[in-house]
């Protein structure tokens, strides 16, 4: 003879597992869509530009100063 409380606990555990797997399934389906990859690519590129902009500006100023130094210095 089975204990009803044990069976009900098992069923609750299964239902909780199903509830947690719904977001995972949704994410899996979204990752297979082309629009998701396009959006992720655009976001990554924009973040890299925004984070890299200060570094690029600094390198550009250094290059500009070195170019001016090269123009006005004698060989």
FIGU-67477 format. One record per residue (C-alpha): z, y, x; residue in three letters. Coordinates in steps of 0.05 Angstrom, whole numbers, always signed. Each point is the difference from the previous one (the first is absolute). Layout:
! residues N
<atom><Z>Z</Z><Y>Y</Y><X>X</X><r>ALA</r></atom>
...
END
This chain:
! residues 75
<atom><Z>+0</Z><Y>+0</Y><X>+0</X><r>UNK</r></atom>
<atom><Z>-19</Z><Y>+68</Y><X>+27</X><r>UNK</r></atom>
<atom><Z>+44</Z><Y>+61</Y><X>+2</X><r>UNK</r></atom>
<atom><Z>-29</Z><Y>+57</Y><X>-44</X><r>UNK</r></atom>
<atom><Z>+28</Z><Y>+55</Y><X>+43</X><r>UNK</r></atom>
<atom><Z>-34</Z><Y>-28</Y><X>+62</X><r>UNK</r></atom>
<atom><Z>-67</Z><Y>-4</Y><X>-36</X><r>UNK</r></atom>
<atom><Z>+6</Z><Y>+71</Y><X>-27</X><r>UNK</r></atom>
<atom><Z>+15</Z><Y>+25</Y><X>+70</X><r>UNK</r></atom>
<atom><Z>-62</Z><Y>-35</Y><X>+27</X><r>UNK</r></atom>
<atom><Z>-43</Z><Y>+31</Y><X>-55</X><r>UNK</r></atom>
<atom><Z>+28</Z><Y>+69</Y><X>+14</X><r>UNK</r></atom>
<atom><Z>-16</Z><Y>-9</Y><X>+74</X><r>UNK</r></atom>
<atom><Z>-72</Z><Y>-20</Y><X>-16</X><r>UNK</r></atom>
<atom><Z>-9</Z><Y>+61</Y><X>-46</X><r>UNK</r></atom>
<atom><Z>+28</Z><Y>+47</Y><X>+54</X><r>UNK</r></atom>
<atom><Z>-48</Z><Y>-31</Y><X>+50</X><r>UNK</r></atom>
<atom><Z>-58</Z><Y>+13</Y><X>-48</X><r>UNK</r></atom>
<atom><Z>+22</Z><Y>+72</Y><X>-9</X><r>UNK</r></atom>
<atom><Z>+1</Z><Y>+12</Y><X>+75</X><r>UNK</r></atom>
<atom><Z>-68</Z><Y>-33</Y><X>+10</X><r>UNK</r></atom>
<atom><Z>-35</Z><Y>+48</Y><X>-50</X><r>UNK</r></atom>
<atom><Z>+0</Z><Y>+59</Y><X>+49</X><r>UNK</r></atom>
<atom><Z>-22</Z><Y>-46</Y><X>+56</X><r>UNK</r></atom>
<atom><Z>-57</Z><Y>-26</Y><X>-43</X><r>UNK</r></atom>
<atom><Z>-20</Z><Y>+71</Y><X>-19</X><r>UNK</r></atom>
<atom><Z>+0</Z><Y>+21</Y><X>+73</X><r>UNK</r></atom>
<atom><Z>-41</Z><Y>-61</Y><X>+19</X><r>UNK</r></atom>
<atom><Z>-52</Z><Y>+17</Y><X>-54</X><r>UNK</r></atom>
<atom><Z>-2</Z><Y>+73</Y><X>+21</X><r>UNK</r></atom>
<atom><Z>-11</Z><Y>-18</Y><X>+73</X><r>UNK</r></atom>
<atom><Z>-63</Z><Y>-38</Y><X>-19</X><r>UNK</r></atom>
<atom><Z>-32</Z><Y>+62</Y><X>-32</X><r>UNK</r></atom>
<atom><Z>-47</Z><Y>+44</Y><X>+39</X><r>UNK</r></atom>
<atom><Z>+29</Z><Y>+64</Y><X>-29</X><r>UNK</r></atom>
<atom><Z>+68</Z><Y>-17</Y><X>+29</X><r>UNK</r></atom>
<atom><Z>-29</Z><Y>-9</Y><X>+70</X><r>UNK</r></atom>
<atom><Z>-38</Z><Y>+65</Y><X>-7</X><r>UNK</r></atom>
<atom><Z>+62</Z><Y>+37</Y><X>-21</X><r>UNK</r></atom>
<atom><Z>+43</Z><Y>-30</Y><X>+55</X><r>UNK</r></atom>
<atom><Z>-53</Z><Y>+17</Y><X>+52</X><r>UNK</r></atom>
<atom><Z>-3</Z><Y>+73</Y><X>-24</X><r>UNK</r></atom>
<atom><Z>+75</Z><Y>+7</Y><X>+1</X><r>UNK</r></atom>
<atom><Z>+6</Z><Y>-30</Y><X>+70</X><r>UNK</r></atom>
<atom><Z>-55</Z><Y>+46</Y><X>+28</X><r>UNK</r></atom>
<atom><Z>+32</Z><Y>+62</Y><X>-32</X><r>UNK</r></atom>
<atom><Z>+69</Z><Y>-17</Y><X>+27</X><r>UNK</r></atom>
<atom><Z>-29</Z><Y>-11</Y><X>+70</X><r>UNK</r></atom>
<atom><Z>-35</Z><Y>+68</Y><X>-3</X><r>UNK</r></atom>
<atom><Z>+62</Z><Y>+36</Y><X>-25</X><r>UNK</r></atom>
<atom><Z>+45</Z><Y>-33</Y><X>+52</X><r>UNK</r></atom>
<atom><Z>-51</Z><Y>+5</Y><X>+56</X><r>UNK</r></atom>
<atom><Z>-20</Z><Y>+72</Y><X>-12</X><r>UNK</r></atom>
<atom><Z>+56</Z><Y>+31</Y><X>+43</X><r>UNK</r></atom>
<atom><Z>-17</Z><Y>-47</Y><X>+57</X><r>UNK</r></atom>
<atom><Z>-75</Z><Y>+16</Y><X>-6</X><r>UNK</r></atom>
<atom><Z>+15</Z><Y>+75</Y><X>+0</X><r>UNK</r></atom>
<atom><Z>+43</Z><Y>-6</Y><X>+62</X><r>UNK</r></atom>
<atom><Z>-54</Z><Y>-40</Y><X>+36</X><r>UNK</r></atom>
<atom><Z>-52</Z><Y>+51</Y><X>-22</X><r>UNK</r></atom>
<atom><Z>+41</Z><Y>+58</Y><X>+29</X><r>UNK</r></atom>
<atom><Z>+10</Z><Y>-37</Y><X>+65</X><r>UNK</r></atom>
<atom><Z>-75</Z><Y>-14</Y><X>+4</X><r>UNK</r></atom>
<atom><Z>-16</Z><Y>+72</Y><X>-15</X><r>UNK</r></atom>
<atom><Z>+47</Z><Y>+26</Y><X>+53</X><r>UNK</r></atom>
<atom><Z>-27</Z><Y>-50</Y><X>+51</X><r>UNK</r></atom>
<atom><Z>-71</Z><Y>+21</Y><X>-17</X><r>UNK</r></atom>
<atom><Z>+16</Z><Y>+73</Y><X>+10</X><r>UNK</r></atom>
<atom><Z>+35</Z><Y>-16</Y><X>+65</X><r>UNK</r></atom>
<atom><Z>-61</Z><Y>-39</Y><X>+23</X><r>UNK</r></atom>
<atom><Z>-46</Z><Y>+57</Y><X>-17</X><r>UNK</r></atom>
<atom><Z>+39</Z><Y>+54</Y><X>+37</X><r>UNK</r></atom>
<atom><Z>+23</Z><Y>-40</Y><X>+60</X><r>UNK</r></atom>
<atom><Z>-43</Z><Y>-5</Y><X>+62</X><r>UNK</r></atom>
<atom><Z>-22</Z><Y>-65</Y><X>+31</X><r>UNK</r></atom>
END
